[in-house]
Amino acid sequence: MKGAIENGACPGCRGAGRTGTPCGETLCAARGYHRIPVDYLGPAGEIPDLMMGQLLGIYLIVGGIGSGAFGTVYLGLQLPVGLKAAVKMLDLRNFPRQMWDTLLEKFESEARALAAVQHPNVLRLFQYSTVRGQPYIVTDYIDGGFTLEEEIEQRAATDEGYRVEEVAAMLDQILSGLNAVHDAGIAHRDIKPANIMIQDRAGYPRLVRILDFGLAKFLERGDVTLATSGTPDYMAPEQLTRDRLGPWTDLYAVGVIAYELLSGCKPFPGDDIQTVLFHKLNPSWDPNERVRQLGLPEQVQAFFARSLAMDPGDRYRSVGEMREGLESALARMDPGGAGVVGTISVDGLVRSPGSNSENSTMAIPLMVVRSDETVDSEEAFRRWIEMEANRLGSEDSET
């Protein structure tokens, strides 16, 4: 970082100087620009994001990462050491004034949830603060990471499945992180491949991190919620009925992910949200029918039956229970104890070890069905915003 600190430039006028120092040019000073490392400057002539070069406490904004329902996530550098961090900002100007108090409470709740959980498999909180009326959350920046969703799509495109030991290692880390979340009295409520980040680190290949606590619920406040929030493919039925929420709600989502990785299919398929939810709430729908066609062992089917049970009382109630069930199921897919390799078979069928294949592999097809109309947590949040705004507007008119 030493060279970067010595070689900074203003993102507006490109005046040179030490990284982190304010630009003295009149317009740049009015915009609050500070010099950033030259490596982060955009093309000459490009109008920079107004947040570029802003100094939030000890964090200098140097780039964008993405945007979501709450606002925008930026790349920040902690000065003077240059540690990379993700800075998530809530821009209240995007929402009706009567919603601000509710939004601030939800945003602060996300920070509280992150603060309550300290675990290697969970995103780490650095800071929660406010600048010029805008609250922001600073967390780990997972450099070089990619989401499980991105990896699933990439493998599906190249006809590459998952080795059973890969699945076991990923799910074990997800469960370890969730165990810490649940021990803190929190339900995540949005476990899905897009919120599972994978990062290769020295000594820790394929380190898993759980992200996005925007829908997290503190269970000490009860097991009922006023809003239907989540991602339809991974939502437990009780997220739709809005009661009886608990650790089992997150474990249901883990069951869906396990089903996808081991079978290559969605347990509740559909070309639209209504069809997905119809299957999910239909007692006669049996997700294991698709698994049986692939010939997966009965222990695997038993694991899915319990993981995806409609009634929360019939599901795994804790991480410990699910871990035992998962270990039992995966052991049946590796009878030799040496690890069964999952690959794509041309005919989409499961082959047992010892079949006529190059590595004596069990094939795990990866044909994940995705709906163009699937609503993720951000879309659900936007709909909630609209409903809340309408409700508050109605109350104002009545008074």
Secondary structure, DSSP 8 states (H G I E B T S, - for coil): -HHHHHSEE-TTT--EE-TT-B--SHHHHHHT-B-EEGGG---TT----TTTT-EETTEEEEEEEEE-SSEEEEEEEETTTTEEEEEEEE-GGGS-GGGHHHHHHHHHHHHHHHHH---TTB--EEEEEEETTEEEEEEE--TT-EEHHHHHHHHHHTT----HHHHHHHHHHHHHHHHHHHHTTEE----SGGGEEEEEETTEEEEEEE---TT-EEGGG-S--SS--S-TTT--HHHHHT-S-SHHHHHHHHHHHHHHHHHSS-SS--SSHHHHHHHHH-TT--THHHHHHHT--HHHHHHHHHHT-SSGGGS--SHHHHHHHHHHHHHHT-TTSS---EE--TT-----TTSSSTT--EE--------TT---HHHHHHHHHHHHHHHHHHHHHH-
